[in-house]
Amino acid sequence: MDLRIQPDRVFYDGNILTMAEDDSTAEAVAVLQGKVVAVGANQDVKGLAGDATEIVNLAGRTILPGFYDTHGHFPAAGLAAVSATNCNCPPMGPVETIEDIVTDLRKRAAYTSAGEWVSGRGYDDTLLAEGRHPTRQDLDRVSIEHPICIVHTSGHFSAANSLALELAGLNSDSTNPVGGVIRKDLSTGEPDGVLEETAMRPVRNLIPGLTEEEWSDGLRIVVDEYLQVGVTTAVIAGCDRTAIRQLSQAIDQGALPIRVVCMTGKGNPEQPSILEQSGLRSGFGSDALRLGAVKMFQDGSIQGYTGYLSQPYHTPFAGDADYRGYPMRDREDLLTMVDEAHSAGKQIAIHGNGDAAIDDILFAFEEAQRKTPRSDCRHRIEHCQTVREDQLDKIVALGVTPSFFVQHTFFWGDRHEAIFLGPERAHRISPLKSASDRSIPYTIHNDSPVTPTNPLFCVWSAVNRLSRSGKCMGEAQRVDVDQALRSITIDAAWQNFEEKVKGSIEVGKLADFVVLGANPLEVDPVEIKDIPVLETIAGGETVYRAS
């Protein structure tokens, strides 16, 4: 320890869970110019303080590395708050019926000029009293003078009114696009307003973007939300050029204390991602904003019946006992996309919920690696919800790393068991213990705004696997608290090629910390989600402190 160092801040008398490889703990940590310069015992670290050093007494509180939001859509939750009606059901919103949606949308339409769009976000057909999606007729009752589009909680469906469908050119002659379905009224042949997956694009592409003022307002809302739950790095699962420009400007203006990793989207073989177009490598950028993986999709949402399964859904969709969902594209087209990005040295992240989609993804990764061998690719599977044991073995062999949407156990666990997957498959969603037993490095996530960002809630789900009704969704797949914490700190950093600068409290790394009101390793596991975040620190500076 260099006694000539005079840190900017020294935190002492704490319970520091470093998340280092040796799982070490410490009492004190010193910070200089945004980085950790010492970690250790109180006496040793406090001895480095100079006249200008701020000395902070942690009074025994627990401090960890700042949390990762390992897969989300920052700042979408904030942008939706300023631009769309909240159509979520409890506990995320007030809606219980389609009539509630109609009533709330009418309120927005009342102060929106005729011809301008009315938007909503978050409805869940399986929680609505009617047990179905809103249709064009439902939304026409809101207004026939405004185009209306509301997005499903999963983000994989939209419901549109007649004017929105007309403006998008969707009618009885419209055919399904690759990777999507225009649902139609069986009696008339006309679109019923519900659009699946890629079929959403003609409508959603017409909705005007936010003004710069609205975007800034939404950013402020979501930054506050993330800091309050201890997030210091957000991994955005799909960014376009506009979003990257806006985020960069926000950093320059001092409005974005959260560090950001931007995946860039690739929608089809002919359309290169921003990362591929630029010729840059994954990881290009700074500590504040970096380019991450090339993001692709291979299926949709299991709770929307668009996840691609190897065996039929538990409750048949539309009476079809053989229905298994569908892929976004055939596996040869997926291989073309993967091979292009892999051979160019990019990291790849592919959305796969159903095990049949995961089969396609692993096929593409394996073939691309066979053609162009690379070491340490860290290719990702996003959500990886129904991955099988044999697929986990292949994940080990290929060096692939999953990011599990573990919050499904709480938000949709009961319905996966009763409706979509049946008990056996439902109790194996997000099989963290099976992954841990194979020493597969993985992360866990909320996928905001699908569910609210809260890393400790993710940890709670990983450890307890409790559903809304309090039922355990697979005791055999529970993991211990330390493993779950690693998945939102050091393993998250590793998954994003950032383990040398983030993810643990070690000398030389960025001073991103979270101070908690209790030690997650010591409380009753069912209380983990209720542990308060007392302070969030980014680059050694306090960016949030609980009142």
C-alpha positions in Angstrom: 0.0 0.0 0.0 1.5 3.3 -1.1 1.5 5.7 1.9 2.1 8.7 -0.3 -1.5 8.3 -1.8 -3.9 11.0 -0.5 -7.4 9.8 -1.5 -10.3 12.0 -2.3 -12.6 9.8 -0.1 -12.1 7.1 2.5 -15.0 4.9 3.5 -14.3 3.0 6.7 -15.9 0.8 9.4 -18.0 -0.9 6.8 -18.8 -4.5 5.8 -17.4 -4.5 2.3 -18.3 -7.4 0.1 -15.7 -7.0 -2.6 -17.0 -9.7 -5.0 -13.4 -10.3 -5.9 -12.4 -13.8 -7.0 -11.5 -14.8 -3.5 -14.8 -13.6 -2.0 -12.8 -11.4 0.3 -14.3 -8.8 2.7 -12.8 -5.6 4.0 -13.5 -2.8 6.4 -12.4 0.2 4.4 -11.9 1.4 0.8 -10.1 4.5 -0.5 -11.0 6.4 -3.7 -8.8 8.7 -5.8 -9.9 10.4 -9.1 -12.8 8.0 -9.5 -10.9 4.7 -8.9 -10.2 2.4 -6.0 -6.7 2.9 -4.6 -6.8 0.9 -1.4 -9.0 -1.8 0.1 -8.4 -3.4 3.5 -8.5 -2.9 7.2 -9.7 0.4 8.8 -6.3 1.3 10.3 -4.4 0.8 7.1 -6.8 2.6 4.7 -7.6 5.5 7.1 -3.9 6.1 7.4 -3.8 7.2 3.8 -6.1 10.1 4.4 -4.7 13.7 3.9 -6.0 17.1 4.9 -8.4 17.2 1.9 -9.6 13.7 2.2 -13.3 13.2 3.0 -13.7 10.5 5.6 -17.0 8.6 5.6 -18.0 6.4 8.5 -20.1 3.6 7.2 -21.1 2.6 10.7 -21.1 -1.1 9.9 -23.3 -0.8 6.8 -22.7 -3.2 3.9 -21.1 -1.9 0.7 -20.9 -3.8 -2.6 -19.8 -3.0 -6.2 -22.4 -1.0 -8.0 -25.1 -3.2 -9.6 -25.5 -4.0 -13.2 -28.9 -3.8 -15.0 -27.6 -6.7 -17.1 -30.3 -6.6 -19.8 -32.9 -3.8 -20.1 -34.0 -1.0 -22.3 -32.8 2.0 -20.5 -34.2 4.7 -20.6 -37.4 3.2 -22.0 -39.2 3.2 -18.6 -38.7 6.9 -18.2 -39.6 7.7 -21.8 -42.9 5.7 -21.5 -43.7 7.6 -18.3 -43.8 10.9 -20.3 -45.3 9.6 -23.6 -47.6 6.7 -22.9 -50.5 5.8 -20.7 -49.6 3.2 -18.1 -51.7 0.1 -19.1 -50.0 -2.3 -16.7 -51.9 -4.5 -14.2 -51.0 -4.4 -10.5 -48.5 -4.3 -9.0 -46.9 -2.3 -11.9 -50.0 -0.3 -12.8 -53.7 0.4 -12.1 -55.4 -1.6 -14.9 -57.6 -4.6 -14.3 -60.0 -4.6 -17.3 -60.0 -3.6 -21.0 -62.6 -0.9 -19.9 -59.9 0.5 -17.6 -57.6 0.8 -20.6 -60.3 2.5 -22.7 -61.0 5.0 -19.9 -57.4 5.9 -19.3 -56.7 6.3 -23.0 -59.7 8.6 -23.4 -58.2 10.9 -20.8 -55.0 11.1 -22.8 -57.0 11.6 -26.1 -58.9 14.4 -24.5 -55.8 16.7 -24.4 -54.3 15.4 -27.6 -55.1 17.1 -30.9 -57.1 15.2 -33.4 -54.8 13.3 -35.8 -52.0 12.9 -33.3 -51.0 9.6 -31.8 -52.3 8.2 -28.5 -50.0 5.6 -27.0 -50.1 3.1 -24.1 -47.7 0.6 -22.6 -47.8 -2.5 -20.5 -51.2 -4.3 -20.9 -51.2 -8.0 -20.1 -53.9 -10.1 -21.7 -53.5 -12.9 -19.2 -54.1 -10.6 -16.2 -57.0 -8.6 -17.7 -60.4 -9.7 -16.5 -61.4 -10.4 -20.1 -58.4 -12.7 -20.6 -57.7 -11.3 -24.1 -55.9 -8.6 -26.0 -57.7 -5.3 -26.7 -58.9 -5.2 -30.3 -59.3 -2.4 -32.8 -63.0 -2.2 -31.8 -62.0 -1.6 -28.2 -59.6 1.1 -29.1 -62.0 2.7 -31.6 -64.2 3.3 -28.6 -61.4 5.6 -27.3 -61.3 7.6 -30.4 -61.6 7.3 -34.2 -59.9 10.7 -34.7 -56.6 9.7 -33.1 -54.4 6.8 -34.3 -53.9 4.6 -31.2 -51.3 2.0 -30.4 -50.7 0.2 -27.1 -47.8 -2.1 -26.4 -48.1 -5.4 -24.6 -46.1 -5.8 -21.3 -43.7 -8.2 -23.1 -43.0 -5.7 -25.9 -43.8 -8.4 -28.4 -47.3 -7.4 -29.3 -49.2 -4.2 -30.1 -52.9 -3.4 -30.3 -54.0 -0.7 -32.8 -57.2 1.0 -33.6 -58.7 1.3 -37.1 -57.1 4.6 -37.9 -53.7 3.4 -37.0 -54.1 0.2 -39.1 -55.3 2.3 -42.0 -52.4 4.7 -41.8 -50.0 1.7 -41.8 -51.7 0.2 -44.8 -52.8 -3.0 -43.0 -56.1 -4.5 -44.3 -57.6 -7.8 -45.3 -55.1 -8.2 -48.2 -52.1 -7.8 -45.9 -49.9 -10.9 -45.5 -47.9 -11.9 -42.5 -44.3 -10.7 -42.5 -41.4 -13.1 -41.8 -41.3 -13.5 -38.0 -44.7 -12.0 -37.3 -48.5 -12.3 -37.5 -51.3 -9.9 -38.3 -54.2 -11.3 -36.4 -57.4 -11.2 -38.3 -61.1 -11.4 -37.5 -62.2 -14.9 -38.8 -65.6 -13.6 -39.9 -64.5 -10.5 -41.9 -60.9 -11.2 -42.8 -59.9 -7.8 -41.6 -57.1 -7.2 -39.0 -58.5 -7.4 -35.5 -55.9 -4.9 -34.3 -53.5 -7.3 -32.6 -50.0 -7.4 -34.2 -47.4 -10.0 -33.2 -43.6 -9.4 -33.3 -42.4 -8.0 -36.7 -46.0 -7.3 -37.7 -46.0 -4.4 -35.3 -43.4 -2.4 -37.3 -45.7 -0.8 -39.9 -47.8 0.8 -37.1 -45.0 1.5 -34.6 -42.8 3.1 -37.2 -45.4 5.8 -37.8 -45.4 7.0 -34.2 -43.4 10.2 -33.9 -40.3 10.2 -31.8 -40.1 12.2 -28.6 -39.0 15.8 -28.6 -35.6 16.5 -27.1 -37.4 18.0 -24.1 -39.6 15.0 -23.6 -36.5 12.7 -23.9 -34.6 14.7 -21.3 -37.6 14.6 -19.0 -37.9 10.8 -19.4 -34.2 10.4 -18.8 -34.3 12.3 -15.5 -37.2 10.0 -14.3 -35.4 6.8 -15.2 -32.0 7.9 -13.9 -33.6 8.5 -10.5 -35.3 5.1 -10.6 -32.0 3.3 -11.4 -29.9 5.1 -8.9 -32.5 4.4 -6.1 -32.0 0.7 -6.6 -28.2 0.8 -6.8 -27.6 0.5 -10.6 -24.4 2.1 -11.8 -24.2 0.3 -15.2 -27.1 -0.3 -17.6 -26.7 -2.8 -20.5 -29.2 -1.6 -23.2 -30.4 -4.6 -25.3 -30.7 -2.8 -28.6 -29.7 0.8 -29.5 -30.1 2.8 -32.7 -28.0 5.8 -33.8 -30.4 8.3 -32.3 -30.3 6.7 -28.9 -26.5 6.6 -28.9 -26.3 10.2 -29.9 -28.8 11.3 -27.2 -27.0 9.3 -24.5 -23.6 10.7 -25.5 -25.1 14.3 -25.3 -26.5 13.5 -21.9 -23.1 12.4 -20.7 -21.5 15.6 -22.0 -24.2 17.6 -20.2 -23.6 15.8 -16.9 -27.1 14.3 -17.0 -26.2 10.7 -17.1 -24.2 9.4 -14.0 -25.0 5.8 -15.0 -22.5 4.0 -17.2 -24.0 2.5 -20.4 -23.2 -0.5 -22.6 -25.2 -0.3 -25.9 -26.0 -3.4 -27.8 -26.7 -2.5 -31.5 -29.6 -4.3 -33.2 -29.5 -6.5 -36.3 -32.9 -7.3 -37.8 -32.1 -9.4 -40.9 -29.2 -10.7 -42.9 -29.2 -7.7 -45.3 -29.3 -5.1 -42.5 -26.0 -4.7 -40.7 -26.0 -3.4 -37.1 -24.5 -0.1 -36.3 -21.5 -1.9 -34.9 -21.0 -3.8 -38.2 -21.6 -0.7 -40.3 -19.0 1.2 -38.3 -16.4 -1.5 -38.5 -15.8 -1.0 -34.7 -15.3 -3.8 -32.3 -17.5 -4.7 -29.4 -16.2 -2.7 -26.4 -15.4 0.5 -28.4 -16.0 3.7 -26.4 -15.3 4.9 -22.9 -16.0 4.0 -19.3 -19.2 6.1 -19.6 -20.6 4.7 -22.9 -19.4 1.6 -24.8 -20.7 -0.4 -27.7 -21.6 -4.0 -26.7 -22.8 -7.0 -28.5 -24.6 -7.2 -31.8 -28.2 -8.0 -30.8 -30.5 -10.4 -32.7 -33.8 -12.2 -32.1 -34.8 -15.8 -32.8 -38.2 -16.0 -31.1 -40.7 -14.0 -29.1 -42.5 -14.3 -25.8 -43.7 -17.5 -24.1 -46.5 -15.7 -22.3 -47.6 -14.3 -25.7 -47.4 -17.8 -27.4 -44.7 -16.5 -29.7 -41.8 -18.2 -27.9 -40.5 -21.2 -30.1 -40.7 -24.4 -28.1 -39.7 -28.0 -29.0 -42.9 -29.4 -27.5 -46.4 -27.9 -27.7 -47.7 -25.3 -25.3 -49.5 -26.7 -22.2 -52.8 -25.0 -23.1 -53.2 -25.1 -26.8 -53.2 -21.8 -28.6 -56.4 -21.1 -30.7 -57.3 -24.8 -30.2 -54.2 -26.1 -31.9 -52.8 -28.9 -29.7 -49.6 -29.1 -31.8 -48.8 -25.3 -31.7 -45.2 -24.6 -30.5 -44.8 -20.9 -31.4 -42.5 -19.9 -34.2 -39.0 -18.7 -35.0 -38.2 -15.3 -36.3 -36.4 -16.8 -39.2 -35.1 -20.2 -40.3 -31.8 -21.3 -38.8 -29.9 -20.9 -42.0 -30.8 -17.2 -42.2 -29.8 -16.9 -38.5 -26.5 -18.6 -39.3 -25.9 -16.1 -42.0 -26.4 -13.2 -39.6 -24.3 -14.9 -36.8 -21.5 -15.9 -39.2 -21.1 -12.3 -40.5 -20.8 -10.8 -37.0 -18.7 -13.6 -35.6 -16.2 -13.6 -38.4 -15.8 -9.9 -38.0 -14.8 -10.4 -34.3 -18.0 -9.1 -32.7 -19.7 -10.3 -29.6 -23.2 -11.5 -30.3 -26.3 -11.6 -28.1 -29.4 -13.4 -29.3 -32.9 -13.3 -27.8 -34.1 -16.9 -27.2 -36.9 -17.9 -24.8 -38.1 -21.2 -26.2 -35.9 -24.2 -26.2 -36.4 -24.7 -30.0 -35.1 -21.2 -30.5 -32.2 -21.9 -28.3 -31.4 -25.0 -30.5 -31.3 -22.7 -33.5 -29.0 -20.2 -31.6 -26.6 -22.9 -30.5 -26.5 -24.3 -34.0 -25.6 -20.9 -35.4 -22.9 -20.3 -32.8 -21.4 -23.7 -33.3 -21.3 -23.5 -37.1 -19.9 -19.9 -37.0 -17.2 -21.1 -34.6 -16.4 -24.1 -36.8 -16.0 -21.8 -39.8 -14.0 -19.1 -38.0 -12.5 -20.4 -34.7 -12.2 -17.7 -32.1 -11.3 -17.8 -28.4 -13.2 -16.1 -25.6 -16.1 -14.8 -27.7 -18.6 -14.6 -24.8 -21.5 -14.8 -27.1 -24.8 -14.4 -25.1 -28.3 -15.9 -25.1 -30.8 -13.4 -23.8 -33.5 -14.7 -21.4 -32.7 -18.3 -22.1 -35.9 -19.2 -20.3 -36.6 -22.8 -21.1 -33.1 -24.0 -21.8 -32.7 -27.8 -21.4 -30.0 -29.7 -19.5 -28.5 -31.0 -22.8 -28.4 -27.4 -24.1 -26.6 -26.3 -21.0 -23.9 -28.9 -21.7 -23.5 -27.4 -25.2 -23.4 -23.9 -23.7 -20.4 -25.1 -21.7 -18.7 -26.6 -24.8 -19.2 -23.4 -26.8 -18.3 -21.0 -24.1 -21.7 -19.2 -24.4 -23.0 -17.1 -21.5 -26.7 -16.7 -20.7 -28.6 -13.8 -19.2 -31.6 -15.2 -17.5 -34.9 -13.3 -17.1 -35.3 -14.8 -13.7 -38.1 -12.4 -12.7 -40.4 -14.6 -14.8 -40.6 -16.9 -11.7 -42.4 -14.1 -9.9 -44.3 -12.1 -12.5 -45.5 -15.1 -14.7 -44.6 -18.2 -12.8 -48.2 -19.1 -11.9 -49.4 -18.6 -15.4 -46.5 -20.5 -16.9 -47.5 -23.4 -14.7 -51.2 -23.2 -15.4 -51.3 -22.0 -19.0 -48.2 -21.9 -21.0 -45.7 -24.5 -20.0 -47.3 -26.8 -17.4 -45.7 -27.7 -14.0 -42.6 -29.6 -15.2 -41.3 -27.0 -17.6 -42.5 -24.1 -15.5 -40.5 -25.2 -12.5 -37.3 -25.3 -14.7 -37.5 -21.8 -16.2 -34.3 -19.9 -15.7 -32.5 -23.0 -14.4 -29.8 -21.1 -12.5 -28.7 -24.0 -10.3 -28.2 -26.3 -13.3 -26.0 -23.5 -14.9 -24.1 -23.0 -11.6 -23.4 -26.7 -11.3 -21.7 -26.5 -14.7 -19.8 -23.4 -13.7 -21.5 -21.4 -16.5 -21.0 -17.7 -15.9 -24.4 -16.0 -16.2 -26.4 -12.9 -15.3 -29.9 -12.2 -14.2 -32.1 -9.3 -15.3 -35.5 -7.5 -15.1 -35.7 -6.5 -18.8 -37.1 -3.0 -17.9 -39.7 -1.8 -18.8 -41.2 -5.3 -19.0 -40.6 -5.5 -15.2 -39.3 -2.6 -13.1 -35.5 -2.5 -12.7 -34.5 -3.7 -9.3 -31.3 -5.9 -9.1 -32.0 -7.0 -5.5 -35.5 -8.1 -6.5 -33.7 -10.3 -9.2 -31.4 -11.7 -6.5 -34.5 -12.4 -4.4 -36.1 -14.3 -7.3 -32.9 -16.2 -8.0 -32.7 -17.3 -4.3 -36.4 -17.9 -3.5 -38.1 -18.5 -6.9 -41.4 -17.5 -5.5 -44.4 -16.6 -7.7 -47.0 -13.9 -7.2 -49.1 -16.5 -5.3 -46.1 -17.5 -3.1 -45.6 -20.8 -4.8 -42.0 -22.0 -5.2 -41.3 -22.3 -9.0 -38.7 -25.1 -8.7 -36.8 -25.4 -5.5 -34.1 -27.5 -7.2 -33.1 -24.4 -9.3 -32.6 -22.0 -6.4 -29.1 -20.6 -5.9 -27.3 -19.2 -2.9 -27.2 -15.5 -2.3 -23.5 -15.0 -3.0 -23.9 -16.6 -6.5 -26.9 -14.3 -7.2 -25.0 -11.2 -6.1 -22.1 -12.2 -8.4 -24.5 -12.4 -11.3 -25.3 -8.6 -11.0 -21.7 -7.5 -10.2 -18.5 -9.3 -11.2 -20.1 -11.9 -13.5 -22.0 -9.1 -15.2 -18.8 -7.2 -15.8 -17.2 -10.3 -17.2 -20.1 -11.0 -19.5 -19.6 -7.5 -21.0 -15.8 -7.7 -21.2 -15.5 -5.2 -18.3 -14.1 -7.4 -15.5 -10.8 -5.5 -15.5 -12.5 -2.2 -14.7 -15.8 -3.0 -12.9 -17.7 -5.6 -11.0 -15.7 -5.9 -7.8 -14.1 -3.6 -5.3 -10.4 -4.0 -6.0 -7.5 -1.6 -6.5 -7.4 0.0 -9.9 -11.1 -0.5 -10.6 -13.8 2.2 -11.0 -15.2 3.3 -7.7 -18.8 2.3 -8.4 -20.4 1.2 -5.1 -23.8 0.7 -3.5 -24.4 1.0 0.2 -27.2 -1.2 1.6 -29.2 -1.1 4.8 -28.5 -4.7 5.5 -26.2 -7.5 4.4 -27.9 -9.7 1.9 -25.8 -12.7 3.1 -27.1 -12.4 6.6 -30.9 -11.5 6.3 -33.7 -14.0 5.8 -33.6 -14.7 2.0 -37.3 -13.7 1.7 -36.3 -10.2 2.9 -33.6 -9.5 0.3 -35.9 -7.6 -2.1 -36.8 -5.2 0.8 -33.2 -4.2 1.7 -33.0 -0.5 1.2 -30.3 1.2 -0.9 -28.9 3.9 1.2 -26.4 5.4 -1.2 -25.2 4.9 -4.8 -21.7 6.0 -5.7 -20.4 6.3 -9.2 -16.7 7.2 -9.9 -16.3 7.9 -6.1 -19.0 10.5 -6.1 -22.4 10.1 -4.3 -25.1 10.2 -7.0 -27.9 9.1 -4.8 -28.5 9.2 -1.1 -31.8 8.0 0.6 -33.5 10.7 2.5 
